[in-house]
Amino acid sequence: MRAIGNYNPTNKLICQTYDGASCMSGQHGGVQALVKAHCPNALFIHCYAHKLNLVLAQGTNNIQAAKLFFANLDAFHNFFSRSCKRSALLCEVDRAVRVPGGSAVRWNFKGRAVHAIHEGRGSLCITFDKIMTKQGWDKETIAQSASLKQKLEDFDFTFLLGVFQSIFGLTEPLFQVLQSKTVDIKKCQDRIMSTLSALKATRTDETFSRIYEETVKAVGDPVRRRRRGWDDLEQGFNQHQEGDEETVVSFRRLYFQIVDGIVLHMTQRFADMEHLNFFRILEHTSFASFCNPAAFPSSELAQLINTYPFFDEQKLRNELQTLYSNRLFHKPPGELIELLIEDDLQGTLSEVYKLLQLMLTIPATSASAERSFSCLKRIKTYLRNTCGQDRLVNLATISIDSVVVEDLKATGTFYDIVIDHFATMKDRRMAFLFK
């Protein structure tokens, strides 16, 4: 607060977005509570990208089969990441197949790994076969290859691979939206609700049957382990019984349990979006209905005034009625604010313009800020471990604003300007300037 105190943030700071760590989001001693004590208008929003990551990470945390599946999924990445020779062999078999690991910054949980293994299953099997049959591989690598290939041929693992491929196929576009640098919070809310509806739509017997049949086609019928008893031995039954009706029912139950867990966690995690219902005031698809006085969003307007009291309620109400009645203004927030600027209507519709600025300013995610840690990791390497704070800040600025640097390089004078500035900073032993 001392750092930003010179900018008079008391009335300027309108929102703060962090992850869900207790030190950040705590109600009493968290950063958001301390900031809100100095800046009462600083609304706290739990990062939507972090919430979605928690949904996928914890939505199936109580399902033993899913926990075992993700533990085995990590083994594929660990197998190839720990050996350049193994990665080279996989690249030789299929250049398009890469098995990525999880990222602490790019919050997409295991989606990329699931997609890579699901699409490159055949190439991975060929790679493991070559390791087991050709000379030059150590015993540990051969044993791990046999174990991983067995997983790819296991019905349970392949079935869950198809299930999570279907689920992550719906959540991956939402991750891209939530981690975008230019996105408003209303768009994020709309995409979250549409993704939730799409997940609920997958809870059908048709979707389960499709995934189950694809798994049977890939690895054959499931084998259900059962205990051997004397009656089985006398009647000559095998230890395994191929997929019967009971087996199909158990897999259907597992599928519905996974989908229900993710839908339930997603509904609970994003239930607090109700305190942002005032954004419905600028929902352009409802402008035509808002023209009717009975349908005017009065409750949302009252919520806005209660959250941000610096709005003039009566003036904003009049401007909104003008906005709703004119079809020229029936546009999304981003396009609407551009229209107001082009037609020089910022003063005429000043409260609406202020509301548009508020909506487009409130951050829905802290993913862009989290990427600075990745940038710092690339800059402050072991060779630069002793660099000073000023140099570190300058290197970070160059890295973050690399697009600007590339544009300066394109002019052809960038290096000359840098050299001249360096040469004239102080007297040097070497002659950098020739007259």
Disulfide bonds with the S-S distance in Angstrom:
none
